[in-house]
């Protein structure tokens, strides 16, 4: 047989060879570093036998697939160590993920001391260097094996397979795992690893199932790489909005209020207020929107017309008993109400309140909308996944011939918002499509979906915006463009959505009078300009590590009198700042000026104005900034003009000074 290698060279063998044996024949060093093989474009185990002509690439830890196999093997070592120390723990799943791996166990929660003990046991297993042996069983044999080993979750997973399946297992020492692989040849190559954290996780991600204990870890081939990654982890923990936002007194949560229901402190509220005023003025004054204000709840009748009752009911908060009859009335005689999960059906009735002609379109409606979604408790995290949130929601009712240009306008507005916030380079674009294999999830005919999805492709291609396509992520009434960003831990969230909707106007009997005097159905664009205020604030906290652009800061300037003698002048400076719309305070504590400066620096303030006898005498201020450090004395009027221009233009200044 002839084996063609990545570089175009080839090897010929008279008998079948394993991928690992071929790697050994090429180079002993390559064999030592090998993690998996790529056989005719398919990722395979090193144990895979090659018996005919093929192309083969030996993959090491430097490749993505090599990292996965290396870390997946380390996850098996983790599972073996847990079973050694906690024999009653039950195995579930343990995949490799970006930057590491995790394993879920049915066992009590663990603290750092317990994780350290598990690490110690893992080192013993790795030092022993057991080979990982692969074997297969029929479904019946596999169920019997895992039942005998008292692993109910594995039995459940096996039973989901067809009876005809031959199932794969890996064994290292006396540890056996039901797993498809691929894996390293033995545990010995694992050189550097760390268990990074432990948390709760529902079995299969369903809050109705049992809460498991999830252990996260990572692994590298070099200790230096592991240490670099752990330093990176420490840095991102310091950027985690859930930690930093609380430390900066921006928001908090309270158990008796509930998960996913954050309280915004005065500073956080000030930031939300600035974002909201900016967006509302931008949409109303520059992009031609009219503003609406609609109820936070509605009868079930409304959601039945829109389709949300049938397609989204599980994600809604129903008020009262949901035991309605055919008239939408409960046994108690009251109408069934639900908090709104979106604003679209409400705004449709704003549109319908007055007859529209073709000249009235496009009709662009926007609203600062508070919405409610019954998210699973296991999904709650800080400000990124909450049950009550506020978005910059809008709906454009357009003639079909206006749809493409208006959709481009929505993309342009979204890009402008991203640019202003300084996050345009941090996003990815996704074309979220329907899943034709899951028809009951969607309304409309296949040809409508294919046509609208192609319109979105054409728009993105014309605008030269790179995007990926995601099957099954469309709204039930139409495809959309999702603009996503990752948090500091690498989890991707949707920040902005723009949806193409050719269907709901029919369900709500929306129309306009065309040039010929006939009624015509409009199209609808559902969109957000900046997205959700809560999630955006979380994004900005992590992006800037709390050092926000000056225009967004809840406290833009702090005046620092050198002593009590200069309090009166400090108050005059403060009055001038506030008169010019600058968010400023005075630190009038009886503390030394050095202490006040350090406190202001720790608060991540853009500017401090130090005032003493000299400044008071000359009508000046000594400026210290986050950007240039000590900027020296300036006329107060000059400083005010400069900072007002910075705020007006929403400038994002580069951090040039490590200390102020």
Secondary structure, DSSP 8 states (H G I E B T S, - for coil): -EEEETTS-EEE-SS-EEHHHHHHHH-HHHHHHEEEEEETTEEE-TT-EE-SSEEEEEEETTSHHHHHHHHHHHHHHHHHHHHHH-TT-EE----EETTEEEEEEES----HHHHHHHHHHHHHHHHHT-B-EEEEEEHHHHHHHHHHTT-HHHHHHHHTS-TT-EEEEEEETTEEEE------SBSTT--EEEEEEEEEEEGGG-TTS-EEEEEEEEEESSHHHHHHHHHHHHHHHHH-HHHHHHHTTSEE--TTT-TT--EE-HHHHHHHHHHHHHHHHHHHHHS--EE----SEEEHHHHHHHTHHHHSGGGS-EES-----TTSB-TTS-B-EEE-S-SHHHHHHHHHTS--BGGG-SEEEEEEEEEE----GGG-BTTTB-SEEEEEEEEEEE-GGGHHHHHHHHHHHHHHHHHHHT-GGGEEEEEEE--TT-GGG--S-HHHHHHHHHHHHHHHHHTT--EEEEET-SBTTB-EEEEEEE-TTS-EEEEEEEEEESSHHHHTT--EE-TTS-EE--EEEEEEEEEEHHHHHHHHHHHHTT---GGG-S--EEEEESSGGGHHHHHHHHHHHHHTT--EEEE-SS--HHHHHHHHHHTT-SEEEEE-HHHHHHTEEEEEETTTEEEEEEEHHHHHHHHHHHHHHT-------S--
